[in-house]
Amino acid sequence: MLEHAAGQPWIYPVLLVFFFIDGFATILPSETAIVGLSALSLHHGEPNLWILGATALVGAMAGDNMAYLLGRKIGLDRWKWMRRPKVRKMFAWAQYELGKRGAVLIFTARYIPWGRVAVNYVAGQTGFRHRTFFFLDAFACLTWVGYSIGVGLLAGRWVHNNPLLGVGIAVAFAVVLGFVVDHALRWWHRHLEKKDAAVAAEPEVQDEKEAARIPDAG
């Protein structure tokens, strides 16, 4: 069924909706879809990788910008899932990081499923310039599509005679690699937060030292 569906023309409109929804509601495994289909394409030539990549790019960008517009329109607490502690924490993280290094965050968050949704909503809610967001997001989505297709092709090459096994290996490889990338990016952002905190604390320490040098007038 998977091999048959990969060669059907309706697969692309379905995937377009798939990637679109994933941009503002992380309920669909978009990375898994593009990686698995890329591995399948390596053996059968279907789906067409160029059309698959273009579909993923357009769908991902449309979904991210929809999240941006929703964030601007409804804010960050309209729906019940937005008020969950874990989601609130993610929103707070995105808001802090977006104010410090917006371009870097928009790019790297595309590789973190919940992170990108939070950043997209917060960018809209805080009034981050839409034109800037659009072009940064376009570049992030372009690299994400290339990365996902590359993972599928690389893992799919390990199995030559069983394309479906190749798909399974590609998806498993993508999950592991995604876990590593996710945690590496989170660690990097935490490192930057600590660096920011240290820089912010320096003036206070300097003021305390200066105060210690001034003798008490009394």
Protein Blocks (a to p, Z undefined) as FASTA:
>chain_A
ZZmmmmpfklmmmmmmmmmmmmmocfbcfklmmmmmmmmmmmnopacfklmmmmmmmmmm
mmmmmmmmmmmmnojmlbmklmpmklmmmmmmmmmmmmmmmmlmmmmmmmmmklmmmmmm
mmmmnopafklmmmmmmmmmmmmmmmmmmmmmmmmmmpmklmklmmmmmmmmmmmmmmmm
mmmmmmmmmmmmmmmmmmmmmmmmmmmmmmmmpccfZZ
